[in-house]
Amino acid sequence: MMKLIRRLAAVLAFIALIFGGLKSLINWISRTGDDDHEVFADDDYEQV
């Protein structure tokens, strides 16, 4: 039973590690200033 709990905890930790890595990658891409990946670009619309 303890082996099952340990393996489950390891799998959950691995999934958390993957999601954390993806989040940091997305944050890094958004900080580079490259506007090619933005859904809504601020420069496209003139402000009145």
SVG drawing of the C-alpha trace seen along z (x, -y; Angstrom):
<svg xmlns="http://www.w3.org/2000/svg" viewBox="-11 -60 25 62">
<polyline fill="none" stroke="black" stroke-width="0.4" points="0.0,0.0 2.8,-2.4 4.5,-1.6 1.3,-2.6 1.1,-5.9 4.7,-6.7 4.3,-6.0 1.2,-8.1 3.0,-10.9 5.9,-10.6 3.6,-10.7 1.8,-13.8 5.2,-15.5 6.3,-14.7 3.1,-16.2 3.5,-19.3 7.1,-19.6 6.0,-19.3 3.3,-22.0 5.7,-24.3 8.2,-24.0 5.5,-24.8 4.4,-27.8 7.9,-29.1 8.5,-28.5 5.3,-30.5 6.3,-33.3 9.8,-33.4 8.3,-33.6 6.0,-36.4 8.9,-38.4 11.1,-38.3 9.1,-41.1 8.4,-39.2 4.8,-40.2 4.4,-37.4 2.8,-35.1 0.3,-37.6 -3.4,-37.1 -4.3,-40.8 -1.5,-43.2 -1.7,-46.6 -0.3,-48.4 -3.0,-47.3 -5.6,-49.7 -5.3,-53.5 -6.4,-55.0 -8.8,-57.9"/>
</svg>
